[in-house]
């Protein structure tokens, strides 16, 4: 009798875990897909220009490519004309150390991001997320470089843009899974 109850407990546990796995698989497989044609609107601003960094069009292109890459990884993009459509308006504010002071410096400071995401489904229902003036938050080592005015390479700005794209992709995922 003891052995039978032991086998029964193992069997019940297996059923429980397989049920959880099925629910998770169903949730990930039923994630919505949508059409995305690129950024609708993109604004770029800075207090002054330092030529060694990315141009506004390069920032736009890097952001758009990274958003597409992240959404493809998550399986959210489709070419189906009947699928929901997504639109993204984004604003990137480049900052420099002391950019509001009289002494112009060329070292980067953390940028600010703003964006609006709109998903329009087949019934023309719109889901929207809007975020304004979100500051980039760097790692401890990047914070030390910021304080020492050592963020003077394009690669740092690429990290900023990647973080911006990651925020957008995560918010799109949260909209789609609601």
Secondary structure as GFF3:
##gff-version 3
##sequence-region A 1 178
A	DSSP	alpha_helix	2	29	.	.	.	ID=ss1
A	DSSP	beta_strand	34	36	.	.	.	ID=ss2
A	DSSP	beta_strand	41	45	.	.	.	ID=ss3
A	DSSP	alpha_helix	56	73	.	.	.	ID=ss4
A	DSSP	beta_strand	84	96	.	.	.	ID=ss5
A	DSSP	beta_strand	108	120	.	.	.	ID=ss6
A	DSSP	beta_strand	126	135	.	.	.	ID=ss7
A	DSSP	alpha_helix	140	147	.	.	.	ID=ss8
A	DSSP	alpha_helix	154	176	.	.	.	ID=ss9
###
